[in-house]
Amino acid sequence: MADKNHKWADNVPGNYFVDEQCIDCDACRTEAPDNFTRNDDHGYSFVYKQPTTEEESARCKAALEACPVEAIGRETE
């Protein structure tokens, strides 16, 4: 389970975040490319844009569910 106390500083403020458990597997970037991107210098994903539409919200939820190490979390359900 993602821990908001260990989320990457790169995450933009909002409901979704990626924490330090990220293994850079690309699942979130595949599921929600409009919301997740990669820190190329350090090899992890983070949220660069919070969802603003129902479609983006659904894709972010799919990314959360697809994460093999549960590194994606939400501030609220």
Protein Blocks (a to p, Z undefined) as FASTA:
>chain_A
ZZfklccfklccdjbdcdfkbgolommmmmmmmlgccdfknopaddfbdcfbfklmmmmm
mmmmmpmnlpaccfbZZ
